[in-house]
């Protein structure tokens, strides 16, 4: 009987242990499922944040590229306003140099000679800075670099070609800063 009691007690203990194991395993399973769900949610959040990071990084690179382009344009055309103002001075020199030298006294001829030197130096400086005169005379009219203010009727000049330049046009680093005012053949 002692043996039987012992067996019964062992059986009871075994059942209790099994019962306790089931109770322990159930929370373990639930915890594992919960941990797996959290792990999956964290993976999704990580992927989402990585995607966001890549987008922001690409956006920053684009902004930097645009900024660099703007800075290079600013540097390329830096001083454009001053150059436009100087072009008026060049025009005035050209008008002054159109005078007939044969009708001038020696003194005025010397002044004119000084004007020519100043004009030549000014033109060289502008050319060194990237300013170029737009060649128009006899060329086909180009609305991007010329402004037609008058029309002409010349027999030996093709239609839509410049017959006379009324005011010179200029480009600064390949950008038209002043279109040439021209007379165009019909």
Secondary structure, 3 states (H helix, E strand, C coil): CHHHHHHHHHHHHHHHHHHHHHHHHHHHHHHHHHHHHHHHHHHHHHHHHHHHHHHHHHHHHHHHHHHHHHHHHHHHCCCHHHHHHHHHHHHHHHHHCCCCHHHCCHHHHHHHHHHHHHHHHHHHHHHHCCEEECCCCCCECCCCCEEEEEEECCCCCCCCEEEEEEECCEEECCEEEECEEEEEEC
